[in-house]
């Protein structure tokens, strides 16, 4: 079963974030806890980690702004 990767809400007032860069390639095997992408907000940059092991499917585009909760990838 696929794990969805959604833009997390990192703070109470956060409404959107920018994918700075993906740290793993589309189709790459990833491990739980491995950093997947850099999420930039108006206050900080944070590495978002894989919630599970599997194959990464990238949906979100670097340098694009996404609302909190937007599906930006999957781990299959």
C-alpha positions as CSV (number, residue, x, y, z in Angstrom):
1,X,0.0,0.0,0.0
2,X,1.4,3.4,-1.0
3,X,2.3,6.0,1.6
4,X,1.3,9.5,0.5
5,X,3.7,12.4,0.8
6,X,1.8,15.6,1.5
7,X,3.0,19.1,2.4
8,X,3.0,19.1,6.2
9,X,1.9,21.9,8.4
10,X,5.1,22.8,10.3
11,X,3.6,25.7,12.3
12,X,0.3,27.0,13.4
13,X,0.2,29.8,10.8
14,X,1.8,27.8,7.9
15,X,-0.5,27.7,4.9
16,X,1.9,26.8,2.1
17,X,5.4,25.6,1.4
18,X,7.9,25.4,-1.5
19,X,9.7,22.3,-2.5
20,X,13.3,23.5,-2.6
21,X,14.8,20.3,-4.0
22,X,14.2,16.6,-4.0
23,X,17.1,14.7,-2.2
24,X,16.2,11.4,-3.9
25,X,15.5,10.6,-7.5
26,X,12.1,9.6,-8.9
27,X,12.0,5.8,-8.8
28,X,14.7,5.5,-6.2
29,X,14.6,3.0,-3.4
30,X,14.3,4.9,-0.1
31,X,14.4,3.9,3.6
32,X,12.2,5.1,6.4
33,X,13.7,8.2,7.9
34,X,15.7,9.1,4.8
35,X,15.5,12.8,3.9
36,X,13.3,13.1,0.7
37,X,13.0,16.8,0.0
38,X,13.7,20.3,1.4
39,X,10.5,22.2,2.3
40,X,10.9,26.0,2.5
41,X,8.5,28.3,4.2
42,X,8.7,32.0,4.9
43,X,10.5,31.2,8.2
44,X,12.6,28.1,7.7
45,X,13.9,25.2,5.5
46,X,13.3,21.7,6.7
47,X,14.2,18.3,5.4
48,X,11.1,16.1,5.1
49,X,11.8,12.4,5.8
50,X,10.3,9.2,4.3
51,X,7.6,7.8,6.5
52,X,8.3,4.3,5.2
53,X,10.6,2.3,2.9
54,X,9.8,1.7,-0.7
55,X,10.1,3.3,-4.2
56,X,9.8,7.0,-4.4
57,X,7.3,8.5,-6.9
58,X,7.7,12.3,-7.3
59,X,4.7,14.4,-8.1
60,X,5.7,17.8,-6.8
61,X,7.9,20.2,-8.9
62,X,10.9,21.9,-7.3
63,X,10.5,25.7,-6.7
64,X,6.7,25.4,-6.9
65,X,4.5,26.6,-4.0
66,X,1.9,24.1,-2.6
67,X,-0.8,24.6,0.0
68,X,-0.5,22.5,3.2
69,X,-1.9,19.0,2.5
70,X,-1.1,18.9,-1.2
71,X,0.0,15.5,-2.4
72,X,3.6,15.9,-3.7
73,X,4.7,12.2,-3.9
74,X,4.2,8.6,-2.9
75,X,6.2,5.8,-1.6
76,X,5.1,2.5,-3.2
